[in-house]
Amino acid sequence: MTAKTDWQAARDAVAAYHEAELARLVAHVASAVDQFRSGELDAFEADHAIFQYSRSAKALWKFCNLGDPQLTAALISDRPTVDWWQRGAPKEP
């Protein structure tokens, strides 16, 4: 493979990872909204989930856009799975 195709393959791998992880984060929000609608959560608890989603998605975006897609693709394949939802959890006082 050429350097350009290696770069494109890495970029595609990072994009696929980003989309899959983002879908997992969106599922957390969907669950919170469903629980709000059914009365299991109040508005503040649902808002907390949305806030955590925002923080988590931002952390995921930063990771997936480190700069060099080949480095990021290598990190994705070499590291254990990151729990992006927990990564975005607000710090407890």
C-alpha positions in Angstrom: 0.0 0.0 0.0 1.1 3.5 -0.6 1.4 6.2 2.1 -1.8 7.8 0.8 -3.8 4.6 0.9 -2.5 3.8 4.3 -3.5 7.3 5.5 -7.0 6.9 3.9 -7.5 3.4 5.5 -6.5 4.8 8.9 -8.8 7.7 8.4 -11.7 5.4 7.5 -11.0 3.2 10.6 -11.1 6.3 12.9 -14.3 7.5 11.3 -15.9 4.1 11.7 -14.8 4.0 15.4 -16.0 7.6 16.0 -19.5 6.8 14.5 -19.9 3.6 16.5 -18.9 5.2 19.7 -21.0 8.2 19.1 -24.0 5.9 18.5 -23.4 4.4 21.9 -23.4 7.8 23.5 -26.6 8.8 21.7 -28.2 5.6 23.0 -27.6 6.8 26.6 -29.4 10.0 25.8 -32.3 8.2 24.1 -32.7 6.0 27.2 -32.7 9.0 29.5 -35.3 10.7 27.3 -37.5 7.6 27.3 -37.1 7.4 31.1 -38.1 11.0 31.4 -41.2 10.5 29.3 -42.2 7.5 31.3 -41.7 9.4 34.6 -38.7 7.4 35.8 -36.5 10.4 35.6 -37.3 14.1 36.3 -36.2 16.9 34.0 -33.0 17.5 36.0 -31.9 13.9 35.8 -32.6 13.9 32.0 -30.6 17.1 31.7 -27.7 15.5 33.6 -27.6 12.7 31.0 -27.6 15.3 28.2 -24.8 17.2 29.9 -22.8 14.0 30.3 -23.4 13.2 26.6 -22.0 16.6 25.6 -18.9 16.1 27.7 -18.4 12.5 26.4 -18.9 13.4 22.8 -16.4 16.3 23.1 -13.8 13.9 24.6 -14.4 11.4 21.9 -14.1 14.1 19.2 -10.8 15.3 20.6 -9.5 11.7 20.7 -10.6 11.0 17.1 -9.0 14.2 15.8 -5.6 14.0 17.4 -4.0 15.0 14.1 -2.4 11.9 12.6 -5.1 9.4 11.7 -2.6 6.6 11.5 -1.6 7.2 15.2 -5.2 7.3 16.3 -6.0 4.1 14.3 -3.1 2.4 16.0 -4.3 3.6 19.4 -7.8 2.3 18.7 -6.5 -1.1 17.7 -3.9 -1.4 20.5 -5.7 -0.1 23.5 -8.5 -1.6 25.5 -12.0 -0.1 24.8 -12.5 3.4 26.3 -15.8 4.0 28.1 -16.5 7.4 26.6 -19.7 7.7 28.7 -17.8 7.5 31.9 -15.1 9.7 30.5 -17.7 12.5 30.3 -19.1 12.0 33.8 -18.9 15.2 35.9 -16.3 15.0 38.6 -17.9 14.2 42.0 -17.1 16.8 44.7 
